[in-house]
Amino acid sequence: MYVLLVASSFNSLTQRVHAELRDHGHRVAVELALPDVRLTDAVRRHAPDLVIAPMLRTALPEEVWASHTCLIVHPGPVGDRGPSSLDRAVQEQVVRWGVTVLQAGAEMDAGDVWASVECAVPPVGKSDLYRGEIADAAMKAVLLAVDRFACGTHTPLPQDPATARTRPHLRQERRRIDWAVDSTERVLRMLRAADSQPGVRDELLGAEWYLHGGHPEDRLHGRPGELLATRSGAVCRATTDGAVWIPELRAVRPPGGPAQVKLPATVALADRLPALRERPAPLHTNPGRRTWSDIGYREEGQTGFLSFSFPGGAMSTDRCRRLLAAYRTACTRPTSVLVLGGGRDFFSNGIHLGVIEAAPDPAEESWANINAMDDLVEAVLTTTDRLVVAAIGGNAAAGGAMLALAADEVWCRSGVVLNPHYRLMGLHGSEYWTYTLPRRVGAAVAERLTSQALPLSADAAARLGLVDRTLPCAPAAFAGETARLAARLAALPSTQSRIAAKKGRRERDEAARPLAAYREAELSVMRRTFFDPAAPYHALRRAFVRKETPAATPEHLVRPVPDRHVTTPPARPDAGTGAAGFRGAARVTGLAEQDGAPGPAGC
């Protein structure tokens, strides 16, 4: 079928729906619901068989849902209604939740149900949950709904008004933290329910901020609300019975001014932060401790696990350098397999565009950041005394995707979305991609991936050779599955011979063309872009980090991606009804605001 995705932004869920519908043989295009664009005209031009709205913050015009079957993806179980569904689920600590695909109409979230799928709710932040368990459930529900629509005989089920519950937008007054009386657990609930967007508005050091993210701390104590320490860019703030680490802050938007940039807390507070003790987390943390670290290391037999988790997958110069130092330490250990990553959320999205935008000299910070990324990738590429496995449990894009390709094997959770390209940020890219990407997929496919700039599912990446193994497991199970497979790899008799062969292959590649030549060629293009004030990169970066609304849907999304497997699409059902002739009622949004960025979160 020809499926048109209508969304407020090309966020992670919309990207996943786009990628997996293509995998299933459908032609897919995207139209963004933008203020100055008539969505009715856009849909009419496409004339799709089906419209799906994976993430929509505005109402579909009646002209659209009255003439096309429109399916809304609502991040809540059947009967749940309102724009802050997932925020409330996290804040109220529910243990089970769900996703409902319902038909659009006049009343918000009241449409007939085409599919619904339940999921577990682990104690993680809203955006992590959204990209993990919620996205998995949403994808199952979308594929089920699409199959039901295509069959032409399915009748969607009306909702029971007696069991429906409509709740309003979760405003800041319902998110507020009272540091004088709130326990650590309540503070964490508030922070996790707003971690990516909108944040929790609060006063700190004489200014108003949005707090983003929260992690418990069990050993530091102080006067409630007091700042106690710093760690890796985060600040530790006392609660009534402990403390929490807050990784990121965002200044409140000034009246009439631009949206502010989300930054590591110590960077945001740089002009007012008092002298606080930096308390680095040990690389080896006791599993029983309640504390936070963005980098950790552990060993199981002959396998080492170097984990990292950076907010938004963004790797600033500092984060790259700290991860490189940890990597070098891990390489001194007597292991035969080293697993890089393995967390449940973002693997990496490359350089930190927010830190770059806020820097006194964005060009110089861009240059420092890309060189720090290259140093890290080079260290992985030149490791010849063990096998390195990149374990991608969450999405990866741009330089973060290329970081994974430096490893000997790439293992990927089945629900991951990969964006192995840089073009949408106006960059040529570095991280040795001109060496690693063609080496895996060939020059022609590498050119296609970097020029088309479309998201890939894990399965599609495996078919292309970009990924060596996909793990069909829940986000919470990925680390355990990775550990099991890594232990098996380390125990294989062939592993030592592979390590020996790896060293010889690296020497032959170096003789053919040194790694330094790839880096020099890539960075020469990047440097010209960084230090050219007229280069599109600067405006694109600014628009990305400040969440500026685009004037139109990007052309590469509007253009339908053809299906290469089915030459004749199924016959289109009658316009204006479902395949069985039903038109239900609808909803407007579905969540307050998740990772509503227009593309990959870094480069």
Secondary structure, 3 states (H helix, E strand, C coil): CEEEEEECCCCHHHHHHHHHHHHCCCEEEEEECCCCCCHHHHHHHHCCCEEEECCCCCCCCHHHHCCCCEEEEECCCCCEECCCHHHHHHHCCCCEEEEEEEECCCCCCCCCEEEEEEEECCCCCHHHHHHHHHHHHHHHHHHHHHHHHHHCCCCCECCCHHHCEECCCCCHHHCCCCCCCCCHHHHHHHHHCCCCCCCEEEEECCEEEEEECCEEECCCCCCCCCEEEEECCEEEEECCCCEEEECEEEECCCCCCCCCCCEEHHHHCCCCCCCCEECCCCCCCCCCCCCCCCEEEEEECCEEEEEECCHHHCECHHHHHHHHHHHHHHCCCCCCEEEEECCCCCCECCECHHHHHHCCCHHHHHHHHHHHHHHHHHHHHCCCCCEEEEEECCCEEHHHHHHHHCCCEEEEECCCEEECCCHHHCCCCCCCHHHHHHHHHCHHHHHHHHHHCCCEEHHHHHHHCCCCEEECCCHHHHHHHHHHHHHHHHHCCHHHHHHHHHHHHHHHHHHHCCHHHHHHHHHHHHHHHHCCCCCHHHHHHHHHHCCCCCCCCCHHHHCCECCCCCCCCCCCCCCCCCCCCCCCCCCCCCCCCCCCCCCCCCC
